């Protein structure tokens, strides 16, 4: 197996071990066993266990970003973009409860500043992408001119955090996709411009 392929295999093993045992239980012994390599082999690809865990967290945190990126610009109506994005988020978090638990654990329980900073950077990335989408919505006449787009992005992210909680606690039957998308639509209705009525798509 080539170097990049082996490196990716090890990162996937870390994600699996973290999801199963949590950060405290993510030992190099378990990582090596899951990846099918020796413990010394781990350090041929990563200088330290922390670097390895940080790369795994980077990969987990990038998945929501990829969902965001695929939705940006695929619809003329920014509200339709947000509904599609929210639909994708719901499916991801409900189908990947272990990754959801991992993200929650790092944010709420880790005392390592580098781990927390890694998640903080991702949070700001999510905020920036959504804020930019709202700014584009302003230019197209869908979104109110007076809207603070960063605050609007935080509102959407707050729903996302609620979704992570629901996934971790197994509450998918309570917080159904229909209810989650209804909550998103209510936020979008509150930020729609007066001119949006004639432009509405599926989103609002």
Backbone as JSON Lines, residues from 0, in Angstrom:
{"i":0,"aa":"X","n":[0.85,-1.2,0.0],"ca":[0.0,0.0,0.0],"c":[0.88,1.25,0.0]}
{"i":1,"aa":"X","n":[0.57,2.2,-0.88],"ca":[1.35,3.42,-0.97],"c":[1.18,4.29,0.27]}
{"i":2,"aa":"X","n":[2.18,5.2,0.45],"ca":[2.18,6.06,1.62],"c":[0.89,6.81,1.87]}
{"i":3,"aa":"X","n":[0.38,7.56,0.87],"ca":[-0.87,8.31,1.08],"c":[-2.06,7.4,1.4]}
{"i":4,"aa":"X","n":[-2.1,6.23,0.77],"ca":[-3.2,5.29,1.04],"c":[-3.1,4.75,2.45]}
{"i":5,"aa":"X","n":[-1.88,4.41,2.87],"ca":[-1.68,3.92,4.24],"c":[-2.02,5.0,5.25]}
{"i":6,"aa":"X","n":[-1.61,6.22,4.95],"ca":[-1.9,7.34,5.86],"c":[-3.4,7.52,6.03]}
{"i":7,"aa":"X","n":[-4.13,7.46,4.92],"ca":[-5.58,7.61,4.99],"c":[-6.21,6.44,5.75]}
{"i":8,"aa":"X","n":[-5.67,5.24,5.54],"ca":[-6.17,4.07,6.26],"c":[-6.0,4.26,7.77]}
{"i":9,"aa":"X","n":[-4.88,4.81,8.17],"ca":[-4.62,5.03,9.6],"c":[-5.58,6.08,10.15]}
{"i":10,"aa":"X","n":[-5.8,7.15,9.38],"ca":[-6.72,8.2,9.83],"c":[-8.13,7.62,10.01]}
{"i":11,"aa":"X","n":[-8.56,6.8,9.06],"ca":[-9.88,6.17,9.18],"c":[-9.94,5.28,10.42]}
{"i":12,"aa":"X","n":[-8.84,4.61,10.71],"ca":[-8.78,3.76,11.91],"c":[-8.92,4.6,13.17]}
{"i":13,"aa":"X","n":[-8.28,5.76,13.19],"ca":[-8.38,6.66,14.35],"c":[-9.83,7.09,14.55]}
{"i":14,"aa":"X","n":[-10.49,7.48,13.47],"ca":[-11.89,7.91,13.57],"c":[-12.75,6.79,14.14]}
{"i":15,"aa":"X","n":[-12.52,5.59,13.66],"ca":[-13.29,4.44,14.14],"c":[-13.03,4.17,15.62]}
{"i":16,"aa":"X","n":[-11.77,4.24,16.03],"ca":[-11.42,3.99,17.43],"c":[-11.97,5.1,18.32]}
{"i":17,"aa":"X","n":[-11.86,6.35,17.88],"ca":[-12.39,7.46,18.68],"c":[-13.9,7.34,18.84]}
{"i":18,"aa":"X","n":[-14.58,6.96,17.76],"ca":[-16.03,6.82,17.82],"c":[-16.44,5.7,18.78]}
{"i":19,"aa":"X","n":[-15.63,4.66,18.84],"ca":[-15.96,3.51,19.69],"c":[-15.54,3.7,21.13]}
{"i":20,"aa":"X","n":[-14.37,4.32,21.35],"ca":[-13.81,4.39,22.7],"c":[-13.68,5.81,23.26]}
{"i":21,"aa":"X","n":[-14.0,6.82,22.45],"ca":[-13.82,8.19,22.9],"c":[-12.36,8.61,22.84]}
{"i":22,"aa":"X","n":[-12.12,9.89,23.05],"ca":[-10.75,10.39,23.0],"c":[-9.84,9.73,24.04]}
{"i":23,"aa":"X","n":[-10.28,9.6,25.31],"ca":[-9.39,9.0,26.31],"c":[-9.01,7.56,25.97]}
{"i":24,"aa":"X","n":[-9.9,6.84,25.29],"ca":[-9.63,5.45,24.98],"c":[-8.96,5.22,23.64]}
{"i":25,"aa":"X","n":[-8.58,6.31,22.98],"ca":[-7.93,6.19,21.67],"c":[-6.43,6.02,21.88]}
{"i":26,"aa":"X","n":[-6.01,4.78,22.03],"ca":[-4.6,4.47,22.25],"c":[-3.94,4.07,20.93]}
{"i":27,"aa":"X","n":[-2.63,4.2,20.9],"ca":[-1.91,3.8,19.68],"c":[-2.04,2.3,19.45]}
{"i":28,"aa":"X","n":[-2.17,1.54,20.52],"ca":[-2.34,0.09,20.38],"c":[-3.64,-0.22,19.64]}
{"i":29,"aa":"X","n":[-4.73,0.45,20.03],"ca":[-6.01,0.23,19.37],"c":[-6.0,0.75,17.94]}
{"i":30,"aa":"X","n":[-5.36,1.9,17.73],"ca":[-5.28,2.46,16.38],"c":[-4.53,1.5,15.46]}
{"i":31,"aa":"X","n":[-3.39,1.01,15.92],"ca":[-2.58,0.11,15.1],"c":[-3.34,-1.17,14.79]}
{"i":32,"aa":"X","n":[-4.03,-1.71,15.79],"ca":[-4.79,-2.94,15.57],"c":[-5.9,-2.72,14.55]}
{"i":33,"aa":"X","n":[-6.59,-1.6,14.66],"ca":[-7.68,-1.31,13.72],"c":[-7.14,-1.11,12.3]}
{"i":34,"aa":"X","n":[-5.98,-0.47,12.18],"ca":[-5.39,-0.2,10.87],"c":[-4.64,-1.4,10.3]}
{"i":35,"aa":"X","n":[-4.37,-2.39,11.16],"ca":[-3.64,-3.56,10.7],"c":[-2.17,-3.31,10.49]}
{"i":36,"aa":"X","n":[-1.6,-2.42,11.33],"ca":[-0.17,-2.11,11.26],"c":[0.41,-2.2,12.66]}
{"i":37,"aa":"X","n":[1.73,-2.12,12.75],"ca":[2.38,-2.11,14.06],"c":[2.34,-0.69,14.63]}
{"i":38,"aa":"X","n":[2.5,-0.57,15.94],"ca":[2.53,0.76,16.55],"c":[3.67,1.62,16.0]}
{"i":39,"aa":"X","n":[4.9,1.07,15.85],"ca":[5.97,1.9,15.27],"c":[5.64,2.41,13.87]}
{"i":40,"aa":"X","n":[4.83,1.64,13.12],"ca":[4.48,2.06,11.76],"c":[3.66,3.35,11.77]}
{"i":41,"aa":"X","n":[2.92,3.58,12.83],"ca":[2.13,4.81,12.92],"c":[3.03,6.03,12.84]}
{"i":42,"aa":"X","n":[4.19,5.93,13.46],"ca":[5.09,7.09,13.55],"c":[5.94,7.27,12.3]}
{"i":43,"aa":"X","n":[5.81,6.35,11.36],"ca":[6.44,6.58,10.06],"c":[5.58,7.52,9.21]}
{"i":44,"aa":"X","n":[4.32,7.67,9.6],"ca":[3.41,8.53,8.86],"c":[3.02,9.79,9.64]}
{"i":45,"aa":"X","n":[3.12,9.72,10.97],"ca":[2.74,10.86,11.81],"c":[3.8,11.04,12.9]}
{"i":46,"aa":"X","n":[4.15,12.29,13.16],"ca":[5.23,12.55,14.12],"c":[4.81,12.3,15.56]}
{"i":47,"aa":"X","n":[3.51,12.32,15.83],"ca":[3.03,12.1,17.19],"c":[1.58,11.63,17.15]}
{"i":48,"aa":"X","n":[1.14,11.08,18.27],"ca":[-0.26,10.67,18.36],"c":[-1.18,11.88,18.23]}
{"i":49,"aa":"X","n":[-0.78,13.01,18.8],"ca":[-1.62,14.2,18.72],"c":[-1.82,14.64,17.27]}
{"i":50,"aa":"X","n":[-0.75,14.61,16.47],"ca":[-0.87,14.98,15.06],"c":[-1.83,14.04,14.34]}
{"i":51,"aa":"X","n":[-1.77,12.79,14.69],"ca":[-2.66,11.8,14.09],"c":[-4.12,12.08,14.45]}
{"i":52,"aa":"X","n":[-4.37,12.34,15.72],"ca":[-5.74,12.63,16.15],"c":[-6.25,13.93,15.53]}
{"i":53,"aa":"X","n":[-5.38,14.93,15.44],"ca":[-5.79,16.2,14.85],"c":[-6.18,16.03,13.38]}
{"i":54,"aa":"X","n":[-5.45,15.19,12.65],"ca":[-5.8,14.96,11.25],"c":[-7.14,14.22,11.14]}
{"i":55,"aa":"X","n":[-7.38,13.31,12.07],"ca":[-8.66,12.6,12.08],"c":[-9.81,13.57,12.37]}
{"i":56,"aa":"X","n":[-9.61,14.47,13.33],"ca":[-10.64,15.47,13.64],"c":[-10.87,16.4,12.46]}
{"i":57,"aa":"X","n":[-9.79,16.72,11.76],"ca":[-9.91,17.56,10.56],"c":[-10.81,16.89,9.53]}
{"i":58,"aa":"X","n":[-10.63,15.59,9.35],"ca":[-11.43,14.86,8.37],"c":[-12.89,14.8,8.78]}
{"i":59,"aa":"X","n":[-13.14,14.53,10.06],"ca":[-14.52,14.48,10.55],"c":[-15.18,15.85,10.4]}
{"i":60,"aa":"X","n":[-14.45,16.89,10.77],"ca":[-15.01,18.24,10.68],"c":[-15.22,18.72,9.26]}
{"i":61,"aa":"X","n":[-14.5,18.13,8.31],"ca":[-14.62,18.55,6.92],"c":[-15.88,18.02,6.25]}
{"i":62,"aa":"X","n":[-16.46,16.96,6.78],"ca":[-17.64,16.38,6.12],"c":[-18.8,17.36,6.04]}
{"i":63,"aa":"X","n":[-19.17,18.04,7.14],"ca":[-20.22,19.06,7.0],"c":[-19.83,20.17,6.04]}
{"i":64,"aa":"X","n":[-18.54,20.52,5.99],"ca":[-18.09,21.54,5.04],"c":[-18.31,21.08,3.61]}
{"i":65,"aa":"X","n":[-18.09,19.81,3.35],"ca":[-18.29,19.27,2.01],"c":[-19.76,19.32,1.62]}
{"i":66,"aa":"X","n":[-20.64,19.06,2.61],"ca":[-22.08,19.17,2.35],"c":[-22.42,20.6,1.99]}
{"i":67,"aa":"X","n":[-21.86,21.55,2.75],"ca":[-22.09,22.97,2.47],"c":[-21.61,23.33,1.07]}
{"i":68,"aa":"X","n":[-20.41,22.89,0.74],"ca":[-19.8,23.26,-0.54],"c":[-20.61,22.73,-1.71]}
{"i":69,"aa":"X","n":[-21.16,21.53,-1.58],"ca":[-21.93,20.96,-2.69],"c":[-23.26,21.68,-2.89]}
{"i":70,"aa":"X","n":[-23.75,22.34,-1.85],"ca":[-25.03,23.04,-1.95],"c":[-24.88,24.47,-2.46]}
{"i":71,"aa":"X","n":[-23.69,25.05,-2.29],"ca":[-23.49,26.45,-2.65],"c":[-23.58,26.63,-4.16]}
{"i":72,"aa":"X","n":[-24.53,27.45,-4.59],"ca":[-24.64,27.78,-6.0],"c":[-25.41,26.79,-6.84]}
{"i":73,"aa":"X","n":[-25.93,25.7,-6.25],"ca":[-26.63,24.71,-7.06],"c":[-28.07,25.12,-7.35]}
{"i":74,"aa":"X","n":[-28.58,26.1,-6.6],"ca":[-29.92,26.61,-6.82],"c":[-29.85,28.12,-6.97]}
{"i":75,"aa":"X","n":[-30.72,28.68,-7.81],"ca":[-30.76,30.13,-7.93],"c":[-31.27,30.77,-6.64]}
{"i":76,"aa":"X","n":[-32.17,30.09,-5.97],"ca":[-32.79,30.6,-4.76],"c":[-31.95,30.18,-3.54]}
{"i":77,"aa":"X","n":[-31.43,31.16,-2.8],"ca":[-30.59,30.85,-1.65],"c":[-31.36,30.04,-0.61]}
{"i":78,"aa":"X","n":[-32.67,30.25,-0.51],"ca":[-33.46,29.49,0.45],"c":[-33.52,28.02,0.06]}
{"i":79,"aa":"X","n":[-33.62,27.74,-1.23],"ca":[-33.59,26.34,-1.68],"c":[-32.23,25.71,-1.36]}
{"i":80,"aa":"X","n":[-31.17,26.51,-1.47],"ca":[-29.84,26.0,-1.13],"c":[-29.79,25.58,0.34]}
{"i":81,"aa":"X","n":[-30.36,26.41,1.21],"ca":[-30.33,26.1,2.64],"c":[-31.19,24.88,2.97]}
{"i":82,"aa":"X","n":[-32.31,24.72,2.29],"ca":[-33.15,23.55,2.54],"c":[-32.43,22.28,2.1]}
{"i":83,"aa":"X","n":[-31.79,22.32,0.94],"ca":[-31.03,21.15,0.48],"c":[-29.87,20.85,1.43]}
{"i":84,"aa":"X","n":[-29.19,21.9,1.87],"ca":[-28.07,21.73,2.8],"c":[-28.56,21.11,4.1]}
{"i":85,"aa":"X","n":[-29.67,21.61,4.63],"ca":[-30.21,21.1,5.89],"c":[-30.66,19.65,5.75]}
{"i":86,"aa":"X","n":[-31.22,19.33,4.6],"ca":[-31.61,17.95,4.32],"c":[-30.38,17.03,4.37]}
{"i":87,"aa":"X","n":[-29.29,17.48,3.75],"ca":[-28.06,16.7,3.75],"c":[-27.46,16.57,5.14]}
{"i":88,"aa":"X","n":[-27.49,17.66,5.92],"ca":[-26.99,17.61,7.29],"c":[-27.78,16.59,8.12]}
{"i":89,"aa":"X","n":[-29.09,16.64,7.97],"ca":[-29.94,15.74,8.77],"c":[-29.56,14.28,8.49]}
{"i":90,"aa":"X","n":[-29.47,13.95,7.21],"ca":[-29.14,12.57,6.86],"c":[-27.77,12.17,7.4]}
{"i":91,"aa":"X","n":[-26.79,13.09,7.29],"ca":[-25.45,12.76,7.75],"c":[-25.42,12.5,9.25]}
{"i":92,"aa":"X","n":[-25.96,13.43,10.03],"ca":[-25.85,13.3,11.48],"c":[-26.68,12.15,12.03]}
{"i":93,"aa":"X","n":[-27.84,11.9,11.44],"ca":[-28.65,10.79,11.92],"c":[-28.07,9.44,11.51]}
{"i":94,"aa":"X","n":[-27.39,9.41,10.37],"ca":[-26.78,8.16,9.9],"c":[-25.39,7.93,10.48]}
{"i":95,"aa":"X","n":[-24.81,8.97,11.09],"ca":[-23.45,8.87,11.63],"c":[-23.43,9.38,13.07]}
{"i":96,"aa":"X","n":[-24.21,8.71,13.92],"ca":[-24.32,9.16,15.31],"c":[-22.98,9.07,16.04]}
{"i":97,"aa":"X","n":[-22.12,8.13,15.65],"ca":[-20.83,8.01,16.33],"c":[-19.94,9.21,16.04]}
{"i":98,"aa":"X","n":[-19.95,9.68,14.77],"ca":[-19.19,10.88,14.45],"c":[-19.77,12.1,15.16]}
{"i":99,"aa":"X","n":[-21.11,12.13,15.27],"ca":[-21.76,13.23,16.0],"c":[-21.3,13.25,17.45]}
{"i":100,"aa":"X","n":[-21.25,12.07,18.06],"ca":[-20.82,11.98,19.45],"c":[-19.37,12.42,19.6]}
{"i":101,"aa":"X","n":[-18.55,12.08,18.62],"ca":[-17.14,12.47,18.66],"c":[-17.0,13.98,18.61]}
{"i":102,"aa":"X","n":[-17.72,14.63,17.71],"ca":[-17.66,16.09,17.62],"c":[-18.11,16.73,18.93]}
{"i":103,"aa":"X","n":[-19.2,16.19,19.5],"ca":[-19.7,16.72,20.76],"c":[-18.68,16.54,21.87]}
{"i":104,"aa":"X","n":[-18.06,15.37,21.92],"ca":[-17.09,15.09,22.97],"c":[-15.89,16.03,22.9]}
{"i":105,"aa":"X","n":[-15.41,16.28,21.7],"ca":[-14.24,17.15,21.55],"c":[-14.57,18.57,21.99]}
{"i":106,"aa":"X","n":[-15.73,19.07,21.57],"ca":[-16.11,20.45,21.9],"c":[-16.4,20.6,23.39]}
{"i":107,"aa":"X","n":[-17.14,19.63,23.95],"ca":[-17.62,19.78,25.33],"c":[-16.68,19.2,26.37]}
{"i":108,"aa":"X","n":[-15.89,18.19,25.99],"ca":[-15.14,17.49,27.02],"c":[-13.63,17.56,26.94]}
{"i":109,"aa":"X","n":[-13.09,17.88,25.78],"ca":[-11.63,17.87,25.67],"c":[-11.02,19.08,26.35]}
{"i":110,"aa":"X","n":[-9.94,18.84,27.09],"ca":[-9.22,19.94,27.73],"c":[-7.97,20.32,26.96]}
{"i":111,"aa":"X","n":[-7.75,19.64,25.84],"ca":[-6.59,19.95,25.02],"c":[-6.92,21.15,24.14]}
{"i":112,"aa":"X","n":[-6.2,22.26,24.29],"ca":[-6.54,23.47,23.52],"c":[-6.41,23.27,22.01]}
{"i":113,"aa":"X","n":[-5.5,22.4,21.58],"ca":[-5.35,22.19,20.14],"c":[-6.55,21.46,19.56]}
{"i":114,"aa":"X","n":[-7.09,20.5,20.3],"ca":[-8.28,19.79,19.83],"c":[-9.47,20.75,19.76]}
{"i":115,"aa":"X","n":[-9.63,21.55,20.8],"ca":[-10.75,22.5,20.82],"c":[-10.6,23.55,19.72]}
{"i":116,"aa":"X","n":[-9.37,24.0,19.49],"ca":[-9.13,24.99,18.45],"c":[-9.45,24.42,17.07]}
{"i":117,"aa":"X","n":[-9.15,23.14,16.88],"ca":[-9.45,22.5,15.59],"c":[-10.94,22.57,15.3]}
{"i":118,"aa":"X","n":[-11.77,22.31,16.31],"ca":[-13.21,22.38,16.12],"c":[-13.69,23.83,16.02]}
{"i":119,"aa":"X","n":[-13.03,24.72,16.75],"ca":[-13.38,26.14,16.66],"c":[-13.16,26.67,15.25]}
{"i":120,"aa":"X","n":[-12.04,26.27,14.64],"ca":[-11.76,26.7,13.27],"c":[-12.83,26.2,12.31]}
{"i":121,"aa":"X","n":[-13.28,24.96,12.5],"ca":[-14.33,24.42,11.64],"c":[-15.63,25.19,11.82]}
{"i":122,"aa":"X","n":[-15.95,25.51,13.07],"ca":[-17.17,26.27,13.34],"c":[-17.15,27.61,12.6]}
{"i":123,"aa":"X","n":[-15.99,28.27,12.62],"ca":[-15.88,29.55,11.93],"c":[-15.97,29.36,10.42]}
{"i":124,"aa":"X","n":[-15.44,28.24,9.92],"ca":[-15.57,27.95,8.49],"c":[-17.04,27.79,8.1]}
{"i":125,"aa":"X","n":[-17.8,27.04,8.93],"ca":[-19.23,26.86,8.66],"c":[-19.93,28.22,8.64]}
{"i":126,"aa":"X","n":[-19.6,29.05,9.63],"ca":[-20.23,30.36,9.74],"c":[-19.94,31.21,8.51]}
{"i":127,"aa":"X","n":[-18.69,31.2,8.06],"ca":[-18.3,32.02,6.92],"c":[-19.04,31.6,5.65]}
{"i":128,"aa":"X","n":[-19.12,30.29,5.41],"ca":[-19.8,29.82,4.2],"c":[-21.27,30.21,4.22]}
{"i":129,"aa":"X","n":[-21.94,30.01,5.35],"ca":[-23.37,30.34,5.43],"c":[-23.58,31.85,5.33]}
{"i":130,"aa":"X","n":[-22.72,32.61,5.99],"ca":[-22.83,34.07,5.92],"c":[-22.67,34.55,4.48]}
{"i":131,"aa":"X","n":[-21.74,33.95,3.75],"ca":[-21.53,34.31,2.35],"c":[-22.76,33.96,1.51]}
{"i":132,"aa":"X","n":[-23.38,32.82,1.8],"ca":[-24.6,32.44,1.09],"c":[-25.7,33.48,1.32]}
{"i":133,"aa":"X","n":[-25.83,33.94,2.56],"ca":[-26.83,34.97,2.86],"c":[-26.5,36.29,2.16]}
{"i":134,"aa":"X","n":[-25.22,36.63,2.09],"ca":[-24.82,37.86,1.39],"c":[-25.2,37.78,-0.09]}
{"i":135,"aa":"X","n":[-24.99,36.6,-0.68],"ca":[-25.39,36.41,-2.08],"c":[-26.9,36.52,-2.21]}
{"i":136,"aa":"X","n":[-27.62,36.04,-1.19],"ca":[-29.07,36.17,-1.19],"c":[-29.52,37.62,-1.14]}
{"i":137,"aa":"X","n":[-28.77,38.44,-0.43],"ca":[-29.06,39.88,-0.42],"c":[-28.94,40.46,-1.82]}
{"i":138,"aa":"X","n":[-27.84,40.13,-2.49],"ca":[-27.6,40.67,-3.83],"c":[-28.69,40.26,-4.81]}
{"i":139,"aa":"X","n":[-29.22,39.05,-4.6],"ca":[-30.26,38.54,-5.5],"c":[-31.65,39.02,-5.11]}
{"i":140,"aa":"X","n":[-31.75,39.73,-3.98],"ca":[-33.04,40.26,-3.57],"c":[-33.89,39.33,-2.74]}
{"i":141,"aa":"X","n":[-33.32,38.2,-2.3],"ca":[-34.09,37.26,-1.5],"c":[-34.04,37.59,-0.01]}
{"i":142,"aa":"X","n":[-32.94,38.17,0.43],"ca":[-32.68,38.36,1.86],"c":[-32.75,39.84,2.21]}
{"i":143,"aa":"X","n":[-33.28,40.14,3.39],"ca":[-33.4,41.52,3.85],"c":[-32.04,42.22,3.85]}
{"i":144,"aa":"X","n":[-32.04,43.46,3.42],"ca":[-30.81,44.24,3.35],"c":[-30.22,44.5,4.74]}
{"i":145,"aa":"X","n":[-31.08,44.6,5.75],"ca":[-30.59,44.93,7.09],"c":[-30.14,43.7,7.88]}
{"i":146,"aa":"X","n":[-30.16,42.54,7.27],"ca":[-29.83,41.31,7.98],"c":[-28.35,41.26,8.35]}
{"i":147,"aa":"X","n":[-28.07,40.91,9.6],"ca":[-26.7,40.59,10.01],"c":[-26.48,39.13,9.61]}
{"i":148,"aa":"X","n":[-25.74,38.91,8.55],"ca":[-25.63,37.57,7.98],"c":[-24.88,36.6,8.89]}
{"i":149,"aa":"X","n":[-23.98,37.13,9.72],"ca":[-23.27,36.26,10.66],"c":[-24.23,35.73,11.72]}
{"i":150,"aa":"X","n":[-25.09,36.59,12.24],"ca":[-26.08,36.16,13.23],"c":[-27.03,35.14,12.61]}
{"i":151,"aa":"X","n":[-27.44,35.38,11.37],"ca":[-28.33,34.43,10.7],"c":[-27.65,33.07,10.55]}
{"i":152,"aa":"X","n":[-26.36,33.08,10.24],"ca":[-25.62,31.82,10.13],"c":[-25.57,31.11,11.48]}
{"i":153,"aa":"X","n":[-25.41,31.88,12.56],"ca":[-25.4,31.27,13.9],"c":[-26.74,30.6,14.21]}
{"i":154,"aa":"X","n":[-27.84,31.21,13.78],"ca":[-29.15,30.61,14.01],"c":[-29.25,29.24,13.33]}
{"i":155,"aa":"X","n":[-28.78,29.17,12.1],"ca":[-28.8,27.89,11.39],"c":[-27.89,26.89,12.08]}
{"i":156,"aa":"X","n":[-26.71,27.34,12.5],"ca":[-25.77,26.45,13.18],"c":[-26.32,25.96,14.52]}
{"i":157,"aa":"X","n":[-27.1,26.81,15.2],"ca":[-27.71,26.4,16.47],"c":[-28.64,25.21,16.24]}
{"i":158,"aa":"X","n":[-29.37,25.24,15.12],"ca":[-30.2,24.09,14.78],"c":[-29.34,22.86,14.5]}
{"i":159,"aa":"X","n":[-28.19,23.1,13.85],"ca":[-27.28,21.99,13.58],"c":[-26.76,21.36,14.86]}
{"i":160,"aa":"X","n":[-26.44,22.19,15.85],"ca":[-25.96,21.67,17.13],"c":[-27.06,20.87,17.82]}
{"i":161,"aa":"X","n":[-28.3,21.36,17.74],"ca":[-29.43,20.62,18.29],"c":[-29.55,19.26,17.61]}
{"i":162,"aa":"X","n":[-29.3,19.25,16.3],"ca":[-29.36,18.0,15.55],"c":[-28.28,17.02,16.01]}
{"i":163,"aa":"X","n":[-27.09,17.54,16.32],"ca":[-26.02,16.69,16.84],"c":[-26.45,16.07,18.17]}
{"i":164,"aa":"X","n":[-27.03,16.89,19.06],"ca":[-27.53,16.37,20.34],"c":[-28.56,15.27,20.11]}
{"i":165,"aa":"X","n":[-29.5,15.53,19.2],"ca":[-30.56,14.56,18.93],"c":[-29.98,13.25,18.42]}
{"i":166,"aa":"X","n":[-28.96,13.36,17.57],"ca":[-28.32,12.16,17.03],"c":[-27.63,11.37,18.13]}
{"i":167,"aa":"X","n":[-26.88,12.08,18.99],"ca":[-26.14,11.42,20.07],"c":[-27.1,10.72,21.03]}
{"i":168,"aa":"X","n":[-28.25,11.35,21.3],"ca":[-29.2,10.8,22.27],"c":[-30.23,9.87,21.64]}
{"i":169,"aa":"X","n":[-30.11,9.62,20.33],"ca":[-31.02,8.7,19.67],"c":[-32.44,9.22,19.57]}
{"i":170,"aa":"X","n":[-32.57,10.53,19.32],"ca":[-33.9,11.15,19.29],"c":[-34.38,11.43,17.87]}
{"i":171,"aa":"X","n":[-33.91,10.64,16.92],"ca":[-34.33,10.84,15.54],"c":[-35.83,10.68,15.34]}
{"i":172,"aa":"X","n":[-36.47,9.86,16.18],"ca":[-37.92,9.68,16.06],"c":[-38.68,10.89,16.58]}
{"i":173,"aa":"X","n":[-38.03,11.68,17.42],"ca":[-38.66,12.89,17.97],"c":[-38.38,14.09,17.07]}
{"i":174,"aa":"X","n":[-37.09,14.3,16.79],"ca":[-36.72,15.39,15.88],"c":[-36.64,14.8,14.47]}
{"i":175,"aa":"X","n":[-37.79,14.7,13.84],"ca":[-37.85,14.12,12.5],"c":[-37.3,15.1,11.48]}
{"i":176,"aa":"X","n":[-37.04,14.6,10.29],"ca":[-36.54,15.48,9.23],"c":[-37.55,16.57,8.92]}
{"i":177,"aa":"X","n":[-38.84,16.23,8.89],"ca":[-39.87,17.24,8.59],"c":[-39.83,18.37,9.61]}
{"i":178,"aa":"X","n":[-39.67,18.02,10.89],"ca":[-39.63,19.05,11.93],"c":[-38.36,19.89,11.82]}
{"i":179,"aa":"X","n":[-37.24,19.23,11.52],"ca":[-35.99,19.95,11.39],"c":[-36.05,20.95,10.23]}
{"i":180,"aa":"X","n":[-36.6,20.51,9.1],"ca":[-36.69,21.4,7.94],"c":[-37.72,22.51,8.17]}
{"i":181,"aa":"X","n":[-38.76,22.21,8.95],"ca":[-39.73,23.25,9.3],"c":[-39.06,24.35,10.11]}
{"i":182,"aa":"X","n":[-38.19,23.96,11.05],"ca":[-37.47,24.94,11.86],"c":[-36.58,25.82,10.98]}
{"i":183,"aa":"X","n":[-35.93,25.21,9.99],"ca":[-35.09,25.98,9.07],"c":[-35.95,26.96,8.27]}
{"i":184,"aa":"X","n":[-37.09,26.48,7.78],"ca":[-37.97,27.35,6.98],"c":[-38.46,28.55,7.8]}
{"i":185,"aa":"X","n":[-38.71,28.33,9.08],"ca":[-39.18,29.45,9.92],"c":[-38.1,30.51,10.06]}
{"i":186,"aa":"X","n":[-36.84,30.09,10.17],"ca":[-35.74,31.06,10.21],"c":[-35.67,31.81,8.88]}
{"i":187,"aa":"X","n":[-35.77,31.08,7.79],"ca":[-35.66,31.7,6.47],"c":[-36.8,32.68,6.21]}
{"i":188,"aa":"X","n":[-37.99,32.35,6.69],"ca":[-39.12,33.26,6.51],"c":[-38.87,34.6,7.21]}
{"i":189,"aa":"X","n":[-38.19,34.55,8.35],"ca":[-37.94,35.77,9.12],"c":[-36.88,36.66,8.5]}
{"i":190,"aa":"X","n":[-36.09,36.11,7.58],"ca":[-35.03,36.92,6.99],"c":[-35.31,37.25,5.52]}
{"i":191,"aa":"X","n":[-36.45,36.8,5.02],"ca":[-36.78,37.04,3.61],"c":[-37.08,38.52,3.38]}
{"i":192,"aa":"X","n":[-36.68,39.02,2.22],"ca":[-36.96,40.4,1.86],"c":[-38.41,40.54,1.42]}
{"i":193,"aa":"X","n":[-38.88,41.79,1.32],"ca":[-40.25,42.03,0.87],"c":[-40.45,41.59,-0.57]}
{"i":194,"aa":"X","n":[-39.36,41.53,-1.34],"ca":[-39.47,41.16,-2.75],"c":[-39.44,39.65,-2.97]}
{"i":195,"aa":"X","n":[-39.28,38.89,-1.89],"ca":[-39.1,37.45,-2.04],"c":[-40.37,36.75,-2.48]}
{"i":196,"aa":"X","n":[-41.52,37.32,-2.18],"ca":[-42.8,36.64,-2.44],"c":[-42.9,36.15,-3.88]}
{"i":197,"aa":"X","n":[-42.46,36.98,-4.81],"ca":[-42.57,36.59,-6.21],"c":[-41.45,35.71,-6.68]}
{"i":198,"aa":"X","n":[-40.47,35.46,-5.8],"ca":[-39.3,34.67,-6.2],"c":[-39.23,33.33,-5.49]}
{"i":199,"aa":"X","n":[-40.17,33.04,-4.63],"ca":[-40.05,31.88,-3.76],"c":[-39.95,30.58,-4.54]}
{"i":200,"aa":"X","n":[-39.08,29.72,-4.05],"ca":[-38.96,28.38,-4.59],"c":[-39.44,27.41,-3.55]}
{"i":201,"aa":"X","n":[-38.78,26.27,-3.43],"ca":[-39.19,25.27,-2.45],"c":[-38.85,25.68,-1.03]}
{"i":202,"aa":"X","n":[-37.85,26.58,-0.89],"ca":[-37.31,26.85,0.43],"c":[-38.26,27.51,1.4]}
{"i":203,"aa":"X","n":[-39.02,28.5,0.95],"ca":[-39.84,29.28,1.88],"c":[-41.29,29.25,1.41]}
